[in-house]
Amino acid sequence: MTLEERRAYDRARYHANPEKRSARQWKAANAERNRARDRLWRLANREKERERLRRWKAANLDKVHAERASRRGATRTEKIDPVTIYNRDNGRCHICRRQVSAARFHLDHLVPLSRGGTHTEDNVSIAHPRCNLRRGPGRLPAQLRLI
């Protein structure tokens, strides 16, 4: 089917079905049918769906991070630039006070998200991956050194 044939077919279908002209109204009226159709397509095309989701996540990192933070209990989130935090902290780990590699560091929440902290620039600091992972979320005195 050529592009012109497809357009003619779509125009004819559009004029023959006035109840489907408003896509929003039609989607609302057929929500369950659309969900079932989408579910079947995703089951039949798992690899395509994974690839689509991977591309979306890569293009929307700020949304992905905000969603993760909100799932962990953060009440306030904002987009954080890791390089800005690294420069602000002069490249020093807030736990051991030694220099951190600019290529490999973690952003650590001073007040953990699990304890009601926010995902904002004033609540994060840089740390060595080892220091951050070894300490875990529970030791508040080590984290509150900078506050």
C-alpha positions in Angstrom: 0.0 0.0 0.0 1.5 3.3 -1.0 1.4 6.4 1.1 -1.3 8.0 -1.0 -3.5 4.8 -0.8 -3.0 4.7 3.0 -4.0 8.4 3.3 -7.1 7.8 1.2 -8.0 4.7 3.3 -7.6 6.7 6.5 -9.7 9.6 5.2 -12.5 7.2 4.2 -12.4 5.5 7.6 -12.4 8.8 9.3 -15.6 10.0 7.5 -17.3 6.6 7.9 -16.8 6.5 11.7 -17.8 9.9 13.2 -17.9 8.4 16.7 -14.2 7.7 16.5 -13.1 11.1 15.4 -12.2 12.3 18.8 -9.4 10.0 19.7 -9.5 11.1 23.4 -13.2 10.3 23.7 -12.8 7.0 21.9 -9.8 6.0 24.0 -11.8 6.8 27.2 -14.8 4.8 26.0 -12.6 1.8 25.0 -10.0 1.9 27.8 -10.3 -1.8 28.8 -10.2 -2.9 25.2 -7.1 -0.9 24.5 -5.4 -2.2 27.7 -6.0 -5.8 26.7 -4.7 -5.1 23.1 -1.6 -3.4 24.5 -1.0 -6.2 27.0 -1.2 -8.8 24.2 1.2 -6.8 22.0 3.7 -6.5 24.8 3.6 -10.2 25.5 4.1 -11.0 21.8 6.9 -8.4 21.4 8.9 -8.6 24.6 12.2 -7.6 23.0 10.8 -4.6 21.2 9.1 -3.5 24.4 12.3 -3.8 26.4 14.2 -1.8 23.8 11.5 0.9 23.8 11.6 1.1 27.5 15.4 1.3 27.5 15.4 4.1 25.0 12.7 6.0 27.0 14.7 5.7 30.2 17.9 6.9 28.6 16.1 9.9 27.2 14.3 10.7 30.5 16.9 10.1 33.2 15.5 12.9 35.4 12.1 11.3 35.5 13.6 7.9 36.2 15.7 9.3 39.1 12.8 11.3 40.5 10.5 8.2 40.4 13.2 6.1 42.2 13.6 8.7 44.8 9.9 9.1 45.4 9.6 5.3 45.8 12.2 5.4 48.5 10.2 8.0 50.4 11.6 11.3 49.2 9.0 14.1 49.6 10.9 16.7 47.5 13.0 15.9 44.5 14.9 18.1 42.1 17.3 17.5 39.2 20.8 17.3 40.5 23.9 17.8 38.5 26.6 15.4 39.9 29.5 17.6 38.5 28.1 20.6 40.4 28.0 18.7 43.7 31.6 17.3 43.0 32.9 20.9 42.5 31.0 22.2 45.5 32.5 19.6 47.8 36.0 20.1 46.3 36.2 16.4 45.3 36.4 15.2 48.9 34.4 12.3 50.4 32.2 13.6 53.2 32.7 10.3 55.1 36.5 9.8 55.1 37.6 13.3 53.9 39.9 11.9 51.2 40.0 12.9 47.6 37.5 11.1 45.3 38.0 10.3 41.7 36.0 12.5 39.4 35.2 9.5 37.2 33.9 7.3 40.0 31.9 8.7 42.9 28.5 8.3 44.5 26.1 11.0 45.5 25.2 10.2 49.1 22.1 11.6 50.9 23.0 13.3 54.2 19.6 12.6 55.6 18.7 9.3 54.0 15.5 9.2 51.9 14.3 6.3 54.0 14.5 8.6 57.0 12.5 11.4 55.4 15.4 13.2 53.6 14.9 15.1 50.3 16.5 14.5 47.0 17.8 18.0 46.6 21.3 19.6 46.2 21.5 20.7 49.9 20.9 17.1 51.0 23.5 15.3 48.9 27.3 15.1 49.1 29.9 13.0 47.3 31.4 9.9 48.7 33.6 7.0 47.6 31.5 4.1 46.4 33.1 1.9 49.0 32.5 4.4 51.9 28.9 4.9 50.8 28.0 1.2 50.4 29.9 0.1 53.5 28.1 2.6 55.7 24.6 2.0 54.6 21.5 4.1 55.3 21.4 3.9 59.1 24.3 5.9 60.6 23.1 9.5 60.9 26.0 11.0 62.8 28.5 10.3 60.0 26.1 11.9 57.5 25.2 14.9 59.5 28.9 16.1 59.7 28.3 18.5 56.8 25.0 20.0 58.1 
